Amino acid sequence: MSWTNSDNVWFIDVSDTNNPKEAALGEDGLSYLPVGYDPNAILYESATDRAYVIDRTSHLVSVLDMSTTPVSI
């Protein structure tokens, strides 16, 4: 996962480290998922298969269920 200067989290497939590419894990086959305002940090917890996105401006934590396709928030 990655983020940019938008309010989205982007999914990146790095299974081939020489050729990273966007992964269509978001809604409607998109490679991103909208989260709160100004996502700043991501923590992945493998025990629950959840990712926690810290949204700086909205002062929220977006919780992503990584066990589903598409990934749900």
N, C-alpha and C positions, 0 to 999 in steps of 0.2 A: 504494500500500500504506500501511497505517497499523497502529497497535497501540493496545491499551487496557490496562486493569489486569488483563488475563488473560494466559494463555500462548499467545495466538493472534496471527497476523498477519492483518489484514483487507484485502481487495482492494476498492478504490474506483475506479469508472469516472468519470474527470473529462473525458471527451471533450466533454461539454457543461459548461463551467465554471459556468454559471448553475444547473445541476441535477445536482450530483454524486450518484451512487447506488452501492449495493453491487454488486460484480461477482461473478457466480457462477463463480469460477475454482478454488475449492477442491474437495476430494473430495465426491462425492455432490451436486454443484451448490451447495455452501455458499459463502458469501462470505468465509470465513476458513479458515485452516489452522493447526493446532496446531504450535508450535515448542518450543524449550527454555524453561526457567523464566526469567521476567522479561525478555522481549525489550526491548532498550533502544535499539538503533540499527539502521538498515537502509542498506546500500550496494548500489546497482544498477550492474552492469557491462554496458553495452550490447554490448560486443564478444562476450561469451559468453552473453548473455541470462540471466544468473544474478543472484539477489539474495542478499546475505549478511546474516543477521540475528544481531546480537550478543545472546547470552542471558546477562545479567549474573549471575544467581544460580547457574545451572548451569555457568558459565564455559565455554560452548561457542559455536560459530558454526554456525547452521543455514544450509544452502545450498539455495536454492530454484531449481529449473529452471523459468524463466518461459516457456520455449518449448513447454511441454506444457500441454494442458488435459485434466484438471485439472492445476494446478501441482503438481509433485512435489517432495518434500523428500529 
